[in-house]
Amino acid sequence: MRKWVFLCLLFLPFLSLAAEREIRIGLIDTFDQDFYLETFVPTIEHIQKTLKDYKITVIELQQHNLLANVVKERPDFLVSSAGNFVTLISKLGAQQIATVSRNHAYSPKEAVSSVFIVRNDRKDLQKITDLKGRVLSATEPHDFDGMLVGMGEIAARGFDPDTFFSKTLFSHYQYPDVATYVKVGAADVGILGTCQYEKLLTTGQIQPGEFRVLEAKNNTEACIRSTERYPDTVFYALDTAPIDEVKAVSLSLLSMPKGEFDFEWVPASGFLKVYDLMKSLKLGPYEHLRETTVKDFILSHQKELLLAALLLCAILVHVVRVNWLVNRRTEELKFALAVQRATERKARENRQKLDLLEKSRVISQMSSIFAHEVKQPITNLIYYASALSLLLQQLGVKDDRVEYALKQMNSQAKRTSDIVEHVRSYAKHKANRSEVFNLVEVIRRAINSINKEEIEGVQTTANLPQEAIAVGDSFEIELAVLNVLKNALKAAKNSLNPQTSVSVTAQKHMWKITITDNGPKISEEIFSALGRPTSTSKKDGLGVGLSIVLSIIENNGGHLTFRRIEPNGIAVDLFVKKKEE
């Protein structure tokens, strides 16, 4: 027992010395995962490698109640943003050792900044001042090179950053992230930190042209920005750190070579700008500016405030009475105006209905006259083609090309005659000729009937099953599909990458034919008028093409619907009856 006591007393000074040679490094948790893996971990590994006689202990500190957390954990050194550094200078005697210097930065003291991003289609957001009252998305409330630097830019424009945005959504480095909030419309604008916009583009999380940076600075830097530049991450010692440890850590940091992540630690200045930023935001060393002295003011002005309160109550009573009278009269006027507007709207709708009925009547009459006058010449054309074929046979003239041309002439003339007959049947309101047919063959015939000039330059895809047995007038369905497809081709040719598609899917009792195009976006007024006889923007159109298609489909027991496609284009769904099993 005496021997063991002697050995403990002998090695006690050495054990005490070993305990004193611990270096405690704190990391204030306001950085993203990339910083932790690409900057902080390599730095700690280098310190451990160069200071083998010291035990390196890493402490993660939360931003909430920062001062209390630092006092409780007692780190010797801290790694944080420049904002937290200037906060702790006056409170805990923080002393800079080094600042991160990266290749993409203008300089270590002008390295971090923020960008404001909006969706490219938001034409109403062109400047930072246009963001007032909008919804913001950001990563963290205390993210220095994101939220704080961005809010500093708002303050520099003369606005109160605490009330400038109506609402703020924080992603906390999770999904949905800042860009996703903006993309789906949950937020109007997003704030990203240094080079985060370029990183999202590089990783494919956002696409080129999908977002726009507001008030991008004109510079030659590697990363775009909307704000001023501030110093990068700071490695600093607190006032309680032993001088030998400060010297050892300083030598280790400043001698650290650039690794695979291309950064180094260097001495830097430029923290006066950080002080100005924190003052404009009333944070850190200037957080006391948020404190109010309302209690002292009330106690020292009790009589004046009482008189002001009585006067205010009298004014309020008067204002309430006047407002009540005004609101009563306003409601009466609103009711009278509403009745007048309803009457005017009803009269306008009746006039529109009469115009449409008149137009439909005229078109019906014209169609009947046209069909009647054209049928005889077409019949003669068929007879002449047949007679010419017989004459060639009698003369013994045999030419495959002539026979093919006569057959095509006869076929097209009969097809024209069928079209005329269908026009006459619609003018006379005759029932359609129902039959069982393969809808896929009808659609393919419609596609093959389109001229090369009409389809040239447009990428058209067809997703059709092998067979789709339907019931109705196959000739009419073919005309309907052909009409809609031609409209889609004409609309698509006005886009940069013209595309159309035709597909058939099975419903409960119907086959759904979907024809889409990526033509330009149309107004709500034009979209609501689709399928009704009205005016048209086409130079050679009557404005009744889709209304005829609607009549054909409904006459065959189906129906027609129109849908918008985002970001532009129209989808037309034609529903045709299935053959019952």
Secondary structure, DSSP 8 states (H G I E B T S, - for coil): -HHHHHHHHHHHHHHHHHHHTEEEEEEES-S-HHHIIIIIHHHHHHHHHH-TTSEEEEEEE-STTHHHHHHHH--SEEEE-HHHHHHHHHHH--EEEEEEEETTSSBTTB-B--EEEEETT-TT--SGGGGTT-EEEES-TT-IIIIIHHHHHHHHTT--TTTSSSEEEE-TTSSS-HHHHHHTTS-SEEEE-TTHHHHHHHHTSS-TTSEEETT------SS--SS--B---EEEE-TTS-HHHHHHHHHHHHT----TT-EEEE----THHHHHHHHHHT-GGGGGGG---HHHHHHHTHHHHHHHHHHHHHHHHHHHHHHHHHHHHHHHHHHHHHHHHHHHHHHHHHHHHHHHHHHHHHHHHHHHHHHHHHHHHHHHHHHHHHHHHHHHHHHT---HHHHHHHHHHHHHHHHHHHHHHHHHHHHTT-----EEEEHHHHHHHHHHTS-HHHHTT-EEEEE--S--EEEE-HHHHHHHHHHHHHHHHHHHTTSSS-EEEEEEEE-SSEEEEEEEE------HHHHHTTTS----SSTT--S-HHHHHHHHHHHTT-EEEEEE-SSS-EEEEEEEEB---
